[in-house]
Amino acid sequence: MIIKILIIFVILVGGTILIFSEELNLVSQNSLNSEEIPKGIQYLQDDLKNIENKLRDILPKNTEK
């Protein structure tokens, strides 16, 4: 019984490691595109500005109460 559980555990862990290693390879290959990195940074900066503006809208409303 314990051996069956260990075999299933090893198969599940091995499969998970294989899946993540495949994804890491894909990510590392995709990250070589230097043109996409500045676009991603620009999107993050835009998101931060939007969050900052939303917080400025929300905070005065909460302090007036």
C-alpha positions as CSV (number, residue, x, y, z in Angstrom):
1,M,0.0,0.0,0.0
2,I,2.8,2.4,1.0
3,I,4.7,1.5,-2.1
4,K,1.7,2.3,-4.4
5,I,1.3,5.7,-2.7
6,L,5.1,6.4,-3.2
7,I,5.0,5.4,-6.9
8,I,1.9,7.7,-7.5
9,F,3.7,10.5,-5.6
10,V,6.9,10.1,-7.6
11,I,4.9,10.1,-10.9
12,L,2.9,13.2,-9.9
13,V,6.0,15.1,-8.8
14,G,8.0,14.1,-11.8
15,G,5.2,15.2,-14.2
16,T,4.9,18.5,-12.4
17,I,8.7,19.1,-12.7
18,L,8.6,18.3,-16.4
19,I,5.7,20.7,-17.0
20,F,7.4,23.5,-15.2
21,S,10.7,22.9,-16.9
22,E,9.0,23.1,-20.3
23,E,7.3,26.4,-19.2
24,L,10.6,27.8,-18.0
25,N,12.2,27.0,-21.3
26,L,9.4,28.8,-23.2
27,V,9.7,31.8,-20.9
28,S,13.5,32.0,-21.3
29,Q,13.2,31.8,-25.1
30,N,10.5,34.4,-25.2
31,S,12.4,36.8,-23.0
32,L,15.1,37.1,-25.6
33,N,12.9,39.5,-27.6
34,S,14.4,42.8,-26.5
35,E,11.7,44.8,-28.3
36,E,8.9,43.4,-26.0
37,I,10.7,44.3,-22.7
38,P,10.2,48.1,-23.0
39,K,6.6,47.6,-24.0
40,G,6.1,45.5,-20.9
41,I,7.7,48.2,-18.8
42,Q,5.5,50.9,-20.4
43,Y,2.4,48.8,-19.6
44,L,3.5,48.5,-16.0
45,Q,4.1,52.2,-15.7
46,D,0.7,52.9,-17.2
47,D,-0.9,50.5,-14.7
48,L,0.9,52.2,-11.8
49,K,-0.3,55.6,-13.0
50,N,-3.9,54.3,-13.2
51,I,-3.7,52.8,-9.7
52,E,-2.2,56.0,-8.3
53,N,-5.1,58.0,-9.9
54,K,-7.7,55.7,-8.5
55,L,-6.2,55.9,-5.1
56,R,-6.2,59.7,-5.3
57,D,-9.9,59.5,-6.1
58,I,-10.7,57.1,-3.3
59,L,-8.7,58.6,-0.5
60,P,-10.3,62.0,-0.2
61,K,-13.7,60.4,-0.1
62,N,-12.7,58.3,2.8
63,T,-11.1,61.1,4.7
64,E,-14.2,63.3,4.5
65,K,-16.3,60.8,6.4
